[in-house]
Each structure stands twice: as C-alpha cells, then as structure tokens.
Amino acid sequence: MPEEKTTREMVYEISRDVKWICTTLQRMEKTHEDFEARLRGLEGWRQTKTGEERRTCRIGAGAGGLVGGVVAVLVRVLGGW
C-alpha cells in the first residue's frame, strides 16, 4: 500500500500548486494585455485606412461634380444641343 502523505506534505504541495496557478494566471493576463494592445493598434490602423479611402472618394466625387458643372456651362455657352 502506498504511504499516505502527512498534513505538512499536503500543505506544502498545495502551496506549491497555488503559486504555480498564480504565476500561470499572471502570464495569461500579460499575454491578454499584449493581444489587446495589438488589437487596438489594428483597429486604429483600420480607422485611419477607412478615413483615407473616404477622403479619396470625396475628392473624386467633388472633382466629378466640378467637371460636370464645367461641361454644362460650356454646352450652354456654345449653344448645346
């Protein structure tokens, strides 16, 4: 029959296990914080990229409207169809 552990040995084992669990949880929290920081960075980059794309679309729409207006004026001045 295996020898039973004393109370002191069990307390020592439990203490060691609790320390290991605490250390593991701290590492998990650190990893989570790093992941969260990378995620926030990607979200910021995405918002910047989306803003640039919207700005480009607005410039294109503005230029198209301006060209359309100029063409309308020229057609009117030259006695269009």
C-alpha distance (Angstrom), angle and dihedral (degrees) to the residues before:
residue distance angle dihedral
M1 . . .
P2 3.81 . .
E3 3.74 116.0 .
E4 3.80 113.2 -104.4
K5 3.79 118.4 -121.9
T6 3.74 120.5 -114.6
T7 3.76 121.2 -119.7
R8 3.80 90.0 -108.1
E9 3.82 91.3 54.6
M10 3.80 92.0 48.7
V11 3.81 91.7 48.8
Y12 3.82 89.7 49.9
E13 3.82 91.0 49.8
I14 3.80 92.6 47.6
S15 3.79 90.9 48.3
R16 3.81 90.8 51.2
D17 3.82 90.8 47.9
V18 3.81 92.3 49.7
K19 3.81 90.6 50.9
W20 3.80 90.2 50.3
I21 3.82 91.3 49.2
C22 3.82 91.5 49.4
T23 3.81 91.8 49.4
T24 3.79 91.4 48.1
L25 3.81 91.8 49.4
Q26 3.81 90.8 50.5
R27 3.82 90.4 52.3
M28 3.79 90.2 48.5
E29 3.81 91.1 50.8
K30 3.82 90.8 49.3
T31 3.80 90.5 50.2
H32 3.80 89.5 48.3
E33 3.82 91.1 51.0
D34 3.81 91.1 50.1
F35 3.80 91.0 48.4
E36 3.81 90.7 47.8
A37 3.82 91.3 51.2
R38 3.82 91.8 50.3
L39 3.80 90.2 47.9
R40 3.83 91.8 51.4
G41 3.82 89.3 49.4
L42 3.79 91.6 52.6
E43 3.79 91.6 47.4
G44 3.81 90.3 51.8
W45 3.80 91.3 48.9
R46 3.80 90.4 48.9
Q47 3.81 92.2 51.3
T48 3.79 90.8 48.9
K49 3.80 91.2 48.7
T50 3.82 91.8 48.1
G51 3.81 90.2 49.4
E52 3.80 90.9 52.2
E53 3.80 91.4 49.6
R54 3.79 91.8 49.7
R55 3.79 90.9 48.6
T56 3.82 90.5 51.6
C57 3.81 90.8 50.1
R58 3.79 91.3 49.7
I59 3.80 91.9 50.2
G60 3.82 90.2 49.4
A61 3.81 91.7 48.5
G62 3.80 91.4 47.4
A63 3.79 92.4 49.2
G64 3.81 90.8 47.4
G65 3.79 90.9 51.2
L66 3.79 91.4 48.3
V67 3.80 93.0 49.7
G68 3.82 90.5 47.1
G69 3.81 90.2 52.2
V70 3.80 92.7 49.2
V71 3.82 91.1 49.4
A72 3.80 90.7 49.5
V73 3.81 91.0 51.9
L74 3.82 92.3 47.5
V75 3.79 91.9 49.0
R76 3.80 89.9 49.9
V77 3.83 93.5 46.1
L78 3.80 94.9 45.4
G79 3.79 91.0 48.6
G80 3.75 98.1 -103.8
W81 3.76 126.8 -150.0
